């Protein structure tokens, strides 16, 4: 009689055991990165920046975040995820020292733009390289769960726990000293991620650059050409951008909307957003596990796409039916936050669209799409609100989610999806980057 060895508790939760310390590293690193997220702009304004200039600093930072997001995948192909994580950690710490030790004391605003902006390239290299490492290492039947726990660690740090630490630290230490506290936290996360994770796959390049036709230059170009060679990567990237485009767009007008139209104070609105974030974080591993049971594509299309389409409509209209009722506003906000977690399995599905040597490039496109959503969401509001008003913008956001659901259902079927493996598909085409004939 054979006996089976029980799985470690980490595996039962959906966390690959060899990568456990990597999750801890991402959590601590992102806590440090998130400390300043809600007080940097007012700090720069008090320091001498105009409100517009302070916002421009953050915009420059965001552009470099998008660049780092794309490079995280391509560089992981060349060097392996662990080396890219180390690079991201070193760049973060170096540019933070220059920002705090040179730019701020000198009073030179140009140096603030340069050093703080360039620091934006760093955290995606650390965090998204680890996400790729997770997908390379995890058994396919647990990839959704593993991705859910990654986003739990990432979002718990930035901005949730990071902002909470700043709220306590600033009254005790002051704003400038709190920057150095964030530096210390990032350093701890960097050390854990660099040296405590022993899994061998992440230490190896994903391609052999010594082989004919491979070089650093050609590999970086492949990070762009992957969109042409595997068109469904572009579809998946669009779905990823849709995921958080309305989320970042809402941040532009929801504060004034809840204050002026619903009658909820700014402080209570911030509490709503915080609670939405906490519940959404808790939902991440739940939807990851559900996607491994019911299918990645099904979860993204129905919970993510259709769920968020209904969620944004409820978030906008339900509070208007009960102005000033905080419980109603809380329910509407939390519902949307929960449905956002329906997109968690996309980070498992997208690299499954390409062969092994292009998984890093695919994840680079995924990460780039995530970064672009921080720009497209507010831009959509800025362009459309004068034309169609708040109501029209919300309908457009809902239509984006519905379109994303259709794209997911029609074009993002992959054989590795646990949900598809439970269904008999006698005429399955090779995964060459074009949709199978049954869904084209």
Secondary structure by P-SEA (a helix, b strand, c coil): ccccccccccccccccccaaaaaaaaaaaaaaaacccccaaaaaaaacccaaaaaaaaaaaaaaaaaaaaaaaaaaacccaaaaaaaaaaaaaaaaaaaaccccccccaaaaaaccccccccaaaaaaaaaaaaaaccccccaaaaaaaaaaaaaaaccaaaaaaaaaccccccaaaaaaaaaaaaaaaaaaaacccccccccccccccccccccaaaaaaaaaacccccaaaaaaaaaaaaccaaaaaaaacaaaaaaccccccaaaaaaaaaaaaaaaaaaaaaaaaaaaaccaaaaaacccaaaaaaaaaaaccccccccccaaaaaaaaaaaaaaaacccaaaaaaaacccccaaaaaaaaaaaaaaaaacaaaaaaaaccccccaaaaaaaaaaaaaaaaaaaaccccccccccccccccccccccccccccccc
